[in-house]
Amino acid sequence: MNTHGLEAKPLNVSDIRKDFPIFSQPDGKSLYFLDSAASSQKPLQVLNAMDNYYCTTHANVHRGVYRLAEQATELYESARGKIGRFIGAPNPSREIIFTKNATESINLLSNSLSRGTLKRGDVVVLTEMEHHANLVPWLIAKEQLGIEIRYIMVDENGYLNLDNIDEVLRNAKILSITLASNVLGTINPVSQLAELAHKNGAIVIGDGAQFVPHVATNVTALGVDFLAFTGHKMLGPTGIGILWGKSALLDSLPPFMGGGDMITDVTLDGFSPNELPWKFEAGTPPIAEAIGLGAAIDYLENLGMDRIREHELELLSYGIEMLESNFGENITIHGPRNINDRGGVISFDFKDIHPHDISQILDQSGVCVRAGHHCAKPLMRHLGVAATARASFHIYNEQSDIDALIDALAKAQAFFG
Ligand SMILES: Cc1ncc(COP(=O)(O)O)c(C=O)c1O
């Protein structure tokens, strides 16, 4: 069902795969790419948009008054508008900041908030399931400023334990939380938590790196004040990330980096910061990457985010069922049992075989899964493992990818006895 209560038309995966050159390489047919949570593949539409920009319209933005520079600026700024509308931003032209990735978006915030808003002893609330991108910037602030960090812990079913949430959020200045876990898949009740955090006067930051590429997103419905996400996980190029923020809050923060483009005036004694969003975009920005991300958004919107979510839920349900029915007690799948509470990632332990060995054996069958700590070391400690193997999906995956995963795991099982 989609958000209008209608049955969503299934994605035509074989047509979609024709748009992705990686699957038309000589060995592309036997490429079972199950690592989109790390980075997604790119359709021709994105590659062509970037190519076309470089071939026909490249000049630096916001500087020249000649036609080519104006056209480049127009393309760059119109990508900002598209991205803003995609997440329901009330005022895209001021509230969408281009960064390098989600990590930089969160560092921008932790850094700028540490210069004025946060003081020694202030409380920042995170969760035990955060990616390092939403942990280390705050640990740096703790080291430099002496803030206190509190955590919402994870329960045995892969959900956040909200039993003592009022206590955890009491007097918090900031709640910074992932919308969806890159390990457990858990989709967190962010709008509910944002409401509670706001009652305590806290600012709410959402890490949307694993959510925005897969689920229709509306910042107002989510109730967050800031949202960070990253282009390369949503069919866009690497080197482009987004920070969305409410303009009043962005206006109140000092710039992150200094340099060209982020000022209105500079003297030998000081500077005046530029208007939003350019106040936070020092130096020549990732122009081609922003345009590429704009094309990725067009591609996703064309398919429809509701259909994409439906497709991934089907894969998730098939994947979990196949893994459990084929390997029974030899496999442990982490995260919530109810697939409606998860994104398209399946992290698992397989017998007592190290995930790196699993990943290498699967690779011999062309199956790409991620093995490691997934930049979530505290969560690994909670799960009592050093690493997991993780299969993750996007629009170009189909049941045959999961079948290939099952066959390759059966080989691993036979090999290790
Ligand atoms: C939940 C989550 N947050 C943040 C990031 C960081 O994204 P990037 O490396 O593009 O900055 C990732 C990347 O895997 C992630 O999964």
The ligand as a MOL file (V3000), in Angstrom:
LIG
                    3D

  0  0  0     0  0            999 V3000
M  V30 BEGIN CTAB
M  V30 COUNTS 16 16 0 0 0
M  V30 BEGIN ATOM
M  V30 1 C 23.4050 5.8790 9.2400 0
M  V30 2 C 24.5550 6.5210 8.5380 0
M  V30 3 N 24.8970 7.7710 8.8440 0
M  V30 4 C 25.9090 8.4100 8.2360 0
M  V30 5 C 26.6660 7.7770 7.2760 0
M  V30 6 C 27.7990 8.5030 6.6550 0
M  V30 7 O 27.6250 8.7240 5.2910 0
M  V30 8 P 28.8300 9.3560 4.4770 0
M  V30 9 O 29.9790 8.3940 4.6140 0
M  V30 10 O 28.3410 9.4650 3.0880 0
M  V30 11 O 29.1250 10.6610 5.1050 0
M  V30 12 C 26.3610 6.4610 6.9280 0
M  V30 13 C 27.1870 5.7450 5.9340 0
M  V30 14 O 27.2110 4.5350 5.8730 0
M  V30 15 C 25.2860 5.8150 7.5800 0
M  V30 16 O 24.9530 4.5550 7.2700 0
M  V30 END ATOM
M  V30 BEGIN BOND
M  V30 1 1 1 2
M  V30 2 1 2 3
M  V30 3 2 2 15
M  V30 4 2 3 4
M  V30 5 1 4 5
M  V30 6 1 5 6
M  V30 7 2 5 12
M  V30 8 1 6 7
M  V30 9 1 7 8
M  V30 10 2 8 9
M  V30 11 1 8 10
M  V30 12 1 8 11
M  V30 13 1 12 13
M  V30 14 1 12 15
M  V30 15 2 13 14
M  V30 16 1 15 16
M  V30 END BOND
M  V30 END CTAB
M  END
